[in-house]
Amino acid sequence: MVRRPQGERGRYTTVSIPTPLYERIRALIAGTGFSSVSQFVTYVLREVVSDMEKEKAQSAVSEEERREILERLRSLGYI
């Protein structure tokens, strides 16, 4: 879980989306547990950002792994 600095708790910004998309989301969430389009969009964005962060972390090569790869390439005569 990512912790926000104390001064950022409860602070929001405005993000613009096309009106037709807003209306589609509003119709989609009718009768669900989401009380607003903003709440739904925040939920979706958190999920997407979390997935992207996980993907990025999994694809990152550590410095130790980098050294091991270079050593293997040296021992095979590629570098």
N, CA, C and O atoms as a CHARMM CRD file, in Angstrom:
* protein
*
  316
    1    1 MET  N      0.84300  -1.17600   0.00000 PROA 1      0.00000
    2    1 MET  CA     0.00000   0.00000   0.00000 PROA 1      0.00000
    3    1 MET  C      0.88900   1.24000   0.00000 PROA 1      0.00000
    4    1 MET  O      1.84500   1.33300   0.76900 PROA 1      0.00000
    5    2 VAL  N      0.55900   2.18300  -0.87000 PROA 2      0.00000
    6    2 VAL  CA     1.32300   3.41000  -0.96200 PROA 2      0.00000
    7    2 VAL  C      0.74400   4.41300   0.02000 PROA 2      0.00000
    8    2 VAL  O     -0.46600   4.63300   0.05900 PROA 2      0.00000
    9    3 ARG  N      1.61000   5.01500   0.80700 PROA 3      0.00000
   10    3 ARG  CA     1.15400   6.01600   1.76300 PROA 3      0.00000
   11    3 ARG  C      1.41100   7.39600   1.19800 PROA 3      0.00000
   12    3 ARG  O      2.49600   7.68300   0.69300 PROA 3      0.00000
   13    4 ARG  N      0.41500   8.23900   1.28600 PROA 4      0.00000
   14    4 ARG  CA     0.56000   9.60200   0.81800 PROA 4      0.00000
   15    4 ARG  C      1.12100  10.46300   1.93600 PROA 4      0.00000
   16    4 ARG  O      0.84500  10.20900   3.10800 PROA 4      0.00000
   17    5 PRO  N      1.90900  11.48200   1.59100 PROA 5      0.00000
   18    5 PRO  CA     2.36500  12.40500   2.62800 PROA 5      0.00000
   19    5 PRO  C      1.15900  12.99800   3.35000 PROA 5      0.00000
   20    5 PRO  O      0.09900  13.18200   2.75200 PROA 5      0.00000
   21    6 GLN  N      1.32200  13.29200   4.62500 PROA 6      0.00000
   22    6 GLN  CA     0.20300  13.72100   5.44600 PROA 6      0.00000
   23    6 GLN  C     -0.53100  14.92500   4.86500 PROA 6      0.00000
   24    6 GLN  O     -1.75400  15.01200   4.98000 PROA 6      0.00000
   25    7 GLY  N      0.17700  15.83600   4.25400 PROA 7      0.00000
   26    7 GLY  CA    -0.46200  17.01400   3.69300 PROA 7      0.00000
   27    7 GLY  C     -1.33100  16.73500   2.48900 PROA 7      0.00000
   28    7 GLY  O     -2.14400  17.58000   2.11400 PROA 7      0.00000
   29    8 GLU  N     -1.18400  15.56500   1.86500 PROA 8      0.00000
   30    8 GLU  CA    -1.94400  15.23700   0.67500 PROA 8      0.00000
   31    8 GLU  C     -3.22800  14.47100   0.96900 PROA 8      0.00000
   32    8 GLU  O     -4.02800  14.26400   0.05700 PROA 8      0.00000
   33    9 ARG  N     -3.44600  14.05500   2.17200 PROA 9      0.00000
   34    9 ARG  CA    -4.65800  13.30300   2.50200 PROA 9      0.00000
   35    9 ARG  C     -5.88300  14.18600   2.29400 PROA 9      0.00000
   36    9 ARG  O     -5.93200  15.33000   2.74600 PROA 9      0.00000
   37   10 GLY  N     -6.85700  13.63400   1.60800 PROA 10     0.00000
   38   10 GLY  CA    -8.09100  14.36000   1.40500 PROA 10     0.00000
   39   10 GLY  C     -8.02300  15.43000   0.33100 PROA 10     0.00000
   40   10 GLY  O     -9.00000  16.15100   0.12400 PROA 10     0.00000
   41   11 ARG  N     -6.90300  15.55200  -0.35400 PROA 11     0.00000
   42   11 ARG  CA    -6.78000  16.54800  -1.41200 PROA 11     0.00000
   43   11 ARG  C     -7.12800  15.89900  -2.73800 PROA 11     0.00000
   44   11 ARG  O     -6.81900  14.72900  -2.96400 PROA 11     0.00000
   45   12 TYR  N     -7.76300  16.65000  -3.60500 PROA 12     0.00000
   46   12 TYR  CA    -8.18400  16.13400  -4.89500 PROA 12     0.00000
   47   12 TYR  C     -7.82300  17.11900  -5.99100 PROA 12     0.00000
   48   12 TYR  O     -7.54000  18.29000  -5.74000 PROA 12     0.00000
   49   13 THR  N     -7.84100  16.60800  -7.20900 PROA 13     0.00000
   50   13 THR  CA    -7.65300  17.43000  -8.38400 PROA 13     0.00000
   51   13 THR  C     -8.76400  17.10200  -9.36800 PROA 13     0.00000
   52   13 THR  O     -9.47600  16.11300  -9.19700 PROA 13     0.00000
   53   14 THR  N     -8.91300  17.90900 -10.37200 PROA 14     0.00000
   54   14 THR  CA    -9.94400  17.68400 -11.37400 PROA 14     0.00000
   55   14 THR  C     -9.31600  17.08600 -12.62400 PROA 14     0.00000
   56   14 THR  O     -8.28600  17.55900 -13.10400 PROA 14     0.00000
   57   15 VAL  N     -9.94400  16.04700 -13.14000 PROA 15     0.00000
   58   15 VAL  CA    -9.52700  15.42900 -14.38700 PROA 15     0.00000
   59   15 VAL  C    -10.72800  15.48300 -15.32800 PROA 15     0.00000
   60   15 VAL  O    -11.83700  15.10700 -14.95100 PROA 15     0.00000
   61   16 SER  N    -10.50700  15.94200 -16.52400 PROA 16     0.00000
   62   16 SER  CA   -11.60200  16.06100 -17.48500 PROA 16     0.00000
   63   16 SER  C    -11.70900  14.80200 -18.33100 PROA 16     0.00000
   64   16 SER  O    -10.70700  14.24400 -18.77800 PROA 16     0.00000
   65   17 ILE  N    -12.94700  14.36600 -18.54000 PROA 17     0.00000
   66   17 ILE  CA   -13.21500  13.25900 -19.45300 PROA 17     0.00000
   67   17 ILE  C    -14.33300  13.71600 -20.38800 PROA 17     0.00000
   68   17 ILE  O    -15.11400  14.59800 -20.03000 PROA 17     0.00000
   69   18 PRO  N    -14.41600  13.13100 -21.56900 PROA 18     0.00000
   70   18 PRO  CA   -15.47800  13.52900 -22.49500 PROA 18     0.00000
   71   18 PRO  C    -16.86100  13.27500 -21.88300 PROA 18     0.00000
   72   18 PRO  O    -17.07200  12.27400 -21.19900 PROA 18     0.00000
   73   19 THR  N    -17.78500  14.18200 -22.13600 PROA 19     0.00000
   74   19 THR  CA   -19.13700  14.07000 -21.59800 PROA 19     0.00000
   75   19 THR  C    -19.81500  12.75400 -21.97800 PROA 19     0.00000
   76   19 THR  O    -20.46300  12.14800 -21.12400 PROA 19     0.00000
   77   20 PRO  N    -19.69200  12.28600 -23.22200 PROA 20     0.00000
   78   20 PRO  CA   -20.33300  10.99400 -23.54600 PROA 20     0.00000
   79   20 PRO  C    -19.79400   9.83500 -22.69200 PROA 20     0.00000
   80   20 PRO  O    -20.54600   8.93600 -22.31600 PROA 20     0.00000
   81   21 LEU  N    -18.49500   9.86300 -22.39200 PROA 21     0.00000
   82   21 LEU  CA   -17.92500   8.82400 -21.53100 PROA 21     0.00000
   83   21 LEU  C    -18.47200   8.94600 -20.11800 PROA 21     0.00000
   84   21 LEU  O    -18.80500   7.94200 -19.48800 PROA 21     0.00000
   85   22 TYR  N    -18.56600  10.16900 -19.61900 PROA 22     0.00000
   86   22 TYR  CA   -19.13300  10.41100 -18.29400 PROA 22     0.00000
   87   22 TYR  C    -20.54400   9.83200 -18.21900 PROA 22     0.00000
   88   22 TYR  O    -20.89100   9.15300 -17.25200 PROA 22     0.00000
   89   23 GLU  N    -21.35200  10.10000 -19.23800 PROA 23     0.00000
   90   23 GLU  CA   -22.73600   9.60800 -19.25300 PROA 23     0.00000
   91   23 GLU  C    -22.78700   8.08600 -19.31300 PROA 23     0.00000
   92   23 GLU  O    -23.62900   7.46900 -18.66000 PROA 23     0.00000
   93   24 ARG  N    -21.89900   7.47900 -20.08500 PROA 24     0.00000
   94   24 ARG  CA   -21.84500   6.01900 -20.15700 PROA 24     0.00000
   95   24 ARG  C    -21.49700   5.42300 -18.80400 PROA 24     0.00000
   96   24 ARG  O    -22.10100   4.43600 -18.38100 PROA 24     0.00000
   97   25 ILE  N    -20.52000   6.02200 -18.12000 PROA 25     0.00000
   98   25 ILE  CA   -20.12300   5.53100 -16.78900 PROA 25     0.00000
   99   25 ILE  C    -21.27700   5.70900 -15.80800 PROA 25     0.00000
  100   25 ILE  O    -21.57600   4.81100 -15.02100 PROA 25     0.00000
  101   26 ARG  N    -21.91700   6.86800 -15.86100 PROA 26     0.00000
  102   26 ARG  CA   -23.03400   7.13800 -14.93900 PROA 26     0.00000
  103   26 ARG  C    -24.12600   6.08400 -15.10700 PROA 26     0.00000
  104   26 ARG  O    -24.67900   5.59500 -14.12200 PROA 26     0.00000
  105   27 ALA  N    -24.43600   5.73200 -16.36700 PROA 27     0.00000
  106   27 ALA  CA   -25.45100   4.69500 -16.61700 PROA 27     0.00000
  107   27 ALA  C    -24.95600   3.32700 -16.15300 PROA 27     0.00000
  108   27 ALA  O    -25.72700   2.52800 -15.62100 PROA 27     0.00000
  109   28 LEU  N    -23.67000   3.06300 -16.35700 PROA 28     0.00000
  110   28 LEU  CA   -23.08900   1.77800 -15.99100 PROA 28     0.00000
  111   28 LEU  C    -23.12800   1.52800 -14.48500 PROA 28     0.00000
  112   28 LEU  O    -23.37800   0.40400 -14.04900 PROA 28     0.00000
  113   29 ILE  N    -22.88300   2.56300 -13.69400 PROA 29     0.00000
  114   29 ILE  CA   -22.79300   2.37600 -12.24600 PROA 29     0.00000
  115   29 ILE  C    -24.13300   2.50200 -11.53300 PROA 29     0.00000
  116   29 ILE  O    -24.21100   2.29100 -10.32300 PROA 29     0.00000
  117   30 ALA  N    -25.18500   2.84400 -12.26800 PROA 30     0.00000
  118   30 ALA  CA   -26.50900   2.95000 -11.64600 PROA 30     0.00000
  119   30 ALA  C    -26.86000   1.62000 -10.98400 PROA 30     0.00000
  120   30 ALA  O    -26.78100   0.56100 -11.60800 PROA 30     0.00000
  121   31 GLY  N    -27.24800   1.69200  -9.71600 PROA 31     0.00000
  122   31 GLY  CA   -27.64100   0.49000  -8.99100 PROA 31     0.00000
  123   31 GLY  C    -26.48600  -0.32500  -8.44000 PROA 31     0.00000
  124   31 GLY  O    -26.69400  -1.41000  -7.89800 PROA 31     0.00000
  125   32 THR  N    -25.26300   0.18900  -8.57400 PROA 32     0.00000
  126   32 THR  CA   -24.10000  -0.50200  -8.00700 PROA 32     0.00000
  127   32 THR  C    -23.71700   0.17000  -6.68600 PROA 32     0.00000
  128   32 THR  O    -24.42100   1.06100  -6.21000 PROA 32     0.00000
  129   33 GLY  N    -22.63400  -0.25000  -6.11700 PROA 33     0.00000
  130   33 GLY  CA   -22.15900   0.33400  -4.87100 PROA 33     0.00000
  131   33 GLY  C    -21.41800   1.64800  -5.06000 PROA 33     0.00000
  132   33 GLY  O    -21.03600   2.28800  -4.08000 PROA 33     0.00000
  133   34 PHE  N    -21.21100   2.05400  -6.28900 PROA 34     0.00000
  134   34 PHE  CA   -20.51600   3.31200  -6.53400 PROA 34     0.00000
  135   34 PHE  C    -21.50300   4.46500  -6.41700 PROA 34     0.00000
  136   34 PHE  O    -22.56500   4.45100  -7.03900 PROA 34     0.00000
  137   35 SER  N    -21.14600   5.45300  -5.62300 PROA 35     0.00000
  138   35 SER  CA   -22.05900   6.57100  -5.39500 PROA 35     0.00000
  139   35 SER  C    -21.85600   7.71600  -6.37800 PROA 35     0.00000
  140   35 SER  O    -22.67100   8.63800  -6.42600 PROA 35     0.00000
  141   36 SER  N    -20.77300   7.67200  -7.16700 PROA 36     0.00000
  142   36 SER  CA   -20.52800   8.74100  -8.12700 PROA 36     0.00000
  143   36 SER  C    -19.59300   8.24900  -9.22200 PROA 36     0.00000
  144   36 SER  O    -18.90500   7.23900  -9.07500 PROA 36     0.00000
  145   37 VAL  N    -19.58900   8.99100 -10.32500 PROA 37     0.00000
  146   37 VAL  CA   -18.66400   8.69300 -11.41300 PROA 37     0.00000
  147   37 VAL  C    -17.23600   8.85600 -10.91000 PROA 37     0.00000
  148   37 VAL  O    -16.36900   8.04800 -11.24500 PROA 37     0.00000
  149   38 SER  N    -16.98000   9.87900 -10.11800 PROA 38     0.00000
  150   38 SER  CA   -15.62500  10.09600  -9.58100 PROA 38     0.00000
  151   38 SER  C    -15.15300   8.91100  -8.75700 PROA 38     0.00000
  152   38 SER  O    -13.99900   8.49800  -8.86800 PROA 38     0.00000
  153   39 GLN  N    -16.03400   8.35900  -7.93100 PROA 39     0.00000
  154   39 GLN  CA   -15.66100   7.21100  -7.11500 PROA 39     0.00000
  155   39 GLN  C    -15.30600   6.01400  -7.99500 PROA 39     0.00000
  156   39 GLN  O    -14.33000   5.31500  -7.72500 PROA 39     0.00000
  157   40 PHE  N    -16.08600   5.77800  -9.03700 PROA 40     0.00000
  158   40 PHE  CA   -15.81900   4.67700  -9.95600 PROA 40     0.00000
  159   40 PHE  C    -14.50700   4.89100 -10.70400 PROA 40     0.00000
  160   40 PHE  O    -13.68700   3.97800 -10.79800 PROA 40     0.00000
  161   41 VAL  N    -14.31000   6.08100 -11.23000 PROA 41     0.00000
  162   41 VAL  CA   -13.09200   6.38300 -11.98900 PROA 41     0.00000
  163   41 VAL  C    -11.86500   6.25100 -11.09400 PROA 41     0.00000
  164   41 VAL  O    -10.83800   5.72900 -11.52900 PROA 41     0.00000
  165   42 THR  N    -11.95600   6.71200  -9.85900 PROA 42     0.00000
  166   42 THR  CA   -10.84700   6.56200  -8.91200 PROA 42     0.00000
  167   42 THR  C    -10.53600   5.08900  -8.69000 PROA 42     0.00000
  168   42 THR  O     -9.36900   4.69800  -8.68500 PROA 42     0.00000
  169   43 TYR  N    -11.56400   4.26700  -8.50800 PROA 43     0.00000
  170   43 TYR  CA   -11.38200   2.83000  -8.32100 PROA 43     0.00000
  171   43 TYR  C    -10.67300   2.21800  -9.52800 PROA 43     0.00000
  172   43 TYR  O     -9.69500   1.48600  -9.37300 PROA 43     0.00000
  173   44 VAL  N    -11.16900   2.51900 -10.73100 PROA 44     0.00000
  174   44 VAL  CA   -10.59200   1.94800 -11.95000 PROA 44     0.00000
  175   44 VAL  C     -9.14600   2.39500 -12.11800 PROA 44     0.00000
  176   44 VAL  O     -8.28100   1.58000 -12.43900 PROA 44     0.00000
  177   45 LEU  N     -8.87400   3.67100 -11.90600 PROA 45     0.00000
  178   45 LEU  CA    -7.50900   4.17100 -12.06300 PROA 45     0.00000
  179   45 LEU  C     -6.56000   3.54500 -11.04500 PROA 45     0.00000
  180   45 LEU  O     -5.41700   3.23900 -11.38200 PROA 45     0.00000
  181   46 ARG  N     -7.00900   3.35100  -9.81700 PROA 46     0.00000
  182   46 ARG  CA    -6.15800   2.68900  -8.81800 PROA 46     0.00000
  183   46 ARG  C     -5.78400   1.28300  -9.27500 PROA 46     0.00000
  184   46 ARG  O     -4.63300   0.86600  -9.14500 PROA 46     0.00000
  185   47 GLU  N     -6.76700   0.55100  -9.81400 PROA 47     0.00000
  186   47 GLU  CA    -6.51700  -0.80200 -10.30600 PROA 47     0.00000
  187   47 GLU  C     -5.51600  -0.79400 -11.46000 PROA 47     0.00000
  188   47 GLU  O     -4.57400  -1.58600 -11.47700 PROA 47     0.00000
  189   48 VAL  N     -5.72400   0.10000 -12.41800 PROA 48     0.00000
  190   48 VAL  CA    -4.85000   0.17100 -13.58700 PROA 48     0.00000
  191   48 VAL  C     -3.43300   0.56000 -13.17700 PROA 48     0.00000
  192   48 VAL  O     -2.46300  -0.05400 -13.62100 PROA 48     0.00000
  193   49 VAL  N     -3.31900   1.57400 -12.33700 PROA 49     0.00000
  194   49 VAL  CA    -1.99500   2.02900 -11.89100 PROA 49     0.00000
  195   49 VAL  C     -1.29500   0.92700 -11.10800 PROA 49     0.00000
  196   49 VAL  O     -0.09800   0.70800 -11.29000 PROA 49     0.00000
  197   50 SER  N     -2.01600   0.23700 -10.24700 PROA 50     0.00000
  198   50 SER  CA    -1.42700  -0.86200  -9.47900 PROA 50     0.00000
  199   50 SER  C     -0.90200  -1.95700 -10.40000 PROA 50     0.00000
  200   50 SER  O      0.20500  -2.46000 -10.20600 PROA 50     0.00000
  201   51 ASP  N     -1.69700  -2.32500 -11.40300 PROA 51     0.00000
  202   51 ASP  CA    -1.26400  -3.34600 -12.36100 PROA 51     0.00000
  203   51 ASP  C     -0.02000  -2.89600 -13.12200 PROA 51     0.00000
  204   51 ASP  O      0.90400  -3.68300 -13.33200 PROA 51     0.00000
  205   52 MET  N      0.00100  -1.64100 -13.53100 PROA 52     0.00000
  206   52 MET  CA     1.15300  -1.13000 -14.27800 PROA 52     0.00000
  207   52 MET  C      2.40700  -1.09200 -13.40300 PROA 52     0.00000
  208   52 MET  O      3.50300  -1.40200 -13.87100 PROA 52     0.00000
  209   53 GLU  N      2.24500  -0.71300 -12.12900 PROA 53     0.00000
  210   53 GLU  CA     3.38800  -0.69500 -11.21700 PROA 53     0.00000
  211   53 GLU  C      3.93700  -2.09700 -10.99700 PROA 53     0.00000
  212   53 GLU  O      5.15200  -2.29300 -10.96800 PROA 53     0.00000
  213   54 LYS  N      3.04100  -3.07800 -10.84000 PROA 54     0.00000
  214   54 LYS  CA     3.47400  -4.46600 -10.66900 PROA 54     0.00000
  215   54 LYS  C      4.22400  -4.95200 -11.90100 PROA 54     0.00000
  216   54 LYS  O      5.27100  -5.59100 -11.79500 PROA 54     0.00000
  217   55 GLU  N      3.67000  -4.63800 -13.07700 PROA 55     0.00000
  218   55 GLU  CA     4.30200  -5.04700 -14.32700 PROA 55     0.00000
  219   55 GLU  C      5.68800  -4.41400 -14.47300 PROA 55     0.00000
  220   55 GLU  O      6.64000  -5.07200 -14.89300 PROA 55     0.00000
  221   56 LYS  N      5.78400  -3.16000 -14.13000 PROA 56     0.00000
  222   56 LYS  CA     7.05900  -2.45700 -14.22500 PROA 56     0.00000
  223   56 LYS  C      8.07900  -3.04700 -13.24900 PROA 56     0.00000
  224   56 LYS  O      9.24600  -3.22500 -13.59800 PROA 56     0.00000
  225   57 ALA  N      7.63900  -3.34600 -12.03600 PROA 57     0.00000
  226   57 ALA  CA     8.54100  -3.91700 -11.02900 PROA 57     0.00000
  227   57 ALA  C      9.02300  -5.30100 -11.44700 PROA 57     0.00000
  228   57 ALA  O     10.17600  -5.65600 -11.20300 PROA 57     0.00000
  229   58 GLN  N      8.15000  -6.08400 -12.07200 PROA 58     0.00000
  230   58 GLN  CA     8.53000  -7.42400 -12.50100 PROA 58     0.00000
  231   58 GLN  C      9.49100  -7.40400 -13.67000 PROA 58     0.00000
  232   58 GLN  O     10.30700  -8.31300 -13.82300 PROA 58     0.00000
  233   59 SER  N      9.40100  -6.36700 -14.49900 PROA 59     0.00000
  234   59 SER  CA    10.26000  -6.30900 -15.67300 PROA 59     0.00000
  235   59 SER  C     11.60600  -5.64800 -15.38800 PROA 59     0.00000
  236   59 SER  O     12.52800  -5.73100 -16.19900 PROA 59     0.00000
  237   60 ALA  N     11.71500  -5.00100 -14.25000 PROA 60     0.00000
  238   60 ALA  CA    12.96400  -4.33000 -13.91500 PROA 60     0.00000
  239   60 ALA  C     14.04000  -5.35800 -13.55700 PROA 60     0.00000
  240   60 ALA  O     13.77800  -6.31700 -12.83200 PROA 60     0.00000
  241   61 VAL  N     15.22700  -5.14900 -14.06300 PROA 61     0.00000
  242   61 VAL  CA    16.35400  -6.03200 -13.77900 PROA 61     0.00000
  243   61 VAL  C     17.19400  -5.37600 -12.68400 PROA 61     0.00000
  244   61 VAL  O     17.60500  -4.22200 -12.80900 PROA 61     0.00000
  245   62 SER  N     17.44100  -6.12300 -11.61500 PROA 62     0.00000
  246   62 SER  CA    18.24200  -5.57800 -10.52900 PROA 62     0.00000
  247   62 SER  C     19.69900  -5.46200 -10.96700 PROA 62     0.00000
  248   62 SER  O     20.11200  -6.06600 -11.95800 PROA 62     0.00000
  249   63 GLU  N     20.45500  -4.69600 -10.23200 PROA 63     0.00000
  250   63 GLU  CA    21.87800  -4.52500 -10.55100 PROA 63     0.00000
  251   63 GLU  C     22.60900  -5.86600 -10.45900 PROA 63     0.00000
  252   63 GLU  O     23.48700  -6.15100 -11.27400 PROA 63     0.00000
  253   64 GLU  N     22.25300  -6.68300  -9.47900 PROA 64     0.00000
  254   64 GLU  CA    22.88700  -7.99900  -9.33500 PROA 64     0.00000
  255   64 GLU  C     22.55700  -8.89100 -10.53700 PROA 64     0.00000
  256   64 GLU  O     23.43300  -9.57600 -11.06700 PROA 64     0.00000
  257   65 GLU  N     21.28100  -8.87800 -10.96500 PROA 65     0.00000
  258   65 GLU  CA    20.90100  -9.66500 -12.13900 PROA 65     0.00000
  259   65 GLU  C     21.63200  -9.17600 -13.38100 PROA 65     0.00000
  260   65 GLU  O     22.04400  -9.97500 -14.22300 PROA 65     0.00000
  261   66 ARG  N     21.79100  -7.87200 -13.49200 PROA 66     0.00000
  262   66 ARG  CA    22.52100  -7.29900 -14.62700 PROA 66     0.00000
  263   66 ARG  C     23.96100  -7.80100 -14.65400 PROA 66     0.00000
  264   66 ARG  O     24.47300  -8.17300 -15.71000 PROA 66     0.00000
  265   67 ARG  N     24.61500  -7.81200 -13.48800 PROA 67     0.00000
  266   67 ARG  CA    25.99600  -8.30900 -13.40400 PROA 67     0.00000
  267   67 ARG  C     26.07300  -9.78400 -13.78300 PROA 67     0.00000
  268   67 ARG  O     26.98900 -10.20200 -14.49000 PROA 67     0.00000
  269   68 GLU  N     25.10400 -10.57100 -13.30700 PROA 68     0.00000
  270   68 GLU  CA    25.08300 -12.00400 -13.63100 PROA 68     0.00000
  271   68 GLU  C     24.90500 -12.22200 -15.13300 PROA 68     0.00000
  272   68 GLU  O     25.54700 -13.09500 -15.71600 PROA 68     0.00000
  273   69 ILE  N     24.05700 -11.45000 -15.74000 PROA 69     0.00000
  274   69 ILE  CA    23.84300 -11.56500 -17.18300 PROA 69     0.00000
  275   69 ILE  C     25.12000 -11.21900 -17.93300 PROA 69     0.00000
  276   69 ILE  O     25.51800 -11.93000 -18.85600 PROA 69     0.00000
  277   70 LEU  N     25.76400 -10.11700 -17.53000 PROA 70     0.00000
  278   70 LEU  CA    27.01200  -9.72400 -18.18400 PROA 70     0.00000
  279   70 LEU  C     28.08700 -10.79100 -18.01400 PROA 70     0.00000
  280   70 LEU  O     28.83100 -11.08100 -18.95100 PROA 70     0.00000
  281   71 GLU  N     28.16900 -11.37100 -16.82800 PROA 71     0.00000
  282   71 GLU  CA    29.16400 -12.42100 -16.57700 PROA 71     0.00000
  283   71 GLU  C     28.88300 -13.65100 -17.44800 PROA 71     0.00000
  284   71 GLU  O     29.81100 -14.24100 -18.00200 PROA 71     0.00000
  285   72 ARG  N     27.62800 -14.03400 -17.57000 PROA 72     0.00000
  286   72 ARG  CA    27.28100 -15.16800 -18.42900 PROA 72     0.00000
  287   72 ARG  C     27.65400 -14.88800 -19.87900 PROA 72     0.00000
  288   72 ARG  O     28.19900 -15.75200 -20.56600 PROA 72     0.00000
  289   73 LEU  N     27.35600 -13.67500 -20.34200 PROA 73     0.00000
  290   73 LEU  CA    27.68900 -13.30800 -21.71300 PROA 73     0.00000
  291   73 LEU  C     29.20100 -13.32900 -21.93300 PROA 73     0.00000
  292   73 LEU  O     29.67100 -13.75500 -22.98800 PROA 73     0.00000
  293   74 ARG  N     29.97400 -12.86200 -20.92400 PROA 74     0.00000
  294   74 ARG  CA    31.44800 -12.90800 -21.01000 PROA 74     0.00000
  295   74 ARG  C     31.94000 -14.33500 -21.08800 PROA 74     0.00000
  296   74 ARG  O     32.78900 -14.66800 -21.91500 PROA 74     0.00000
  297   75 SER  N     31.39600 -15.18900 -20.20900 PROA 75     0.00000
  298   75 SER  CA    31.86000 -16.57400 -20.17700 PROA 75     0.00000
  299   75 SER  C     31.50600 -17.33000 -21.45000 PROA 75     0.00000
  300   75 SER  O     32.16600 -18.31000 -21.79500 PROA 75     0.00000
  301   76 LEU  N     30.48100 -16.88600 -22.13900 PROA 76     0.00000
  302   76 LEU  CA    30.09100 -17.49800 -23.41200 PROA 76     0.00000
  303   76 LEU  C     30.83700 -16.85800 -24.60000 PROA 76     0.00000
  304   76 LEU  O     30.70700 -17.30700 -25.73900 PROA 76     0.00000
  305   77 GLY  N     31.61100 -15.81600 -24.31800 PROA 77     0.00000
  306   77 GLY  CA    32.39200 -15.17400 -25.36100 PROA 77     0.00000
  307   77 GLY  C     31.65800 -14.13600 -26.18100 PROA 77     0.00000
  308   77 GLY  O     32.14900 -13.71300 -27.22800 PROA 77     0.00000
  309   78 TYR  N     30.50000 -13.72200 -25.72600 PROA 78     0.00000
  310   78 TYR  CA    29.75400 -12.72100 -26.47800 PROA 78     0.00000
  311   78 TYR  C     30.25000 -11.29700 -26.22900 PROA 78     0.00000
  312   78 TYR  O     30.07200 -10.42200 -27.07600 PROA 78     0.00000
  313   79 ILE  N     30.86600 -11.06400 -25.08000 PROA 79     0.00000
  314   79 ILE  CA    31.41200  -9.73400 -24.80300 PROA 79     0.00000
  315   79 ILE  C     32.79600  -9.87000 -24.17700 PROA 79     0.00000
  316   79 ILE  O     33.43400  -8.86500 -23.86500 PROA 79     0.00000
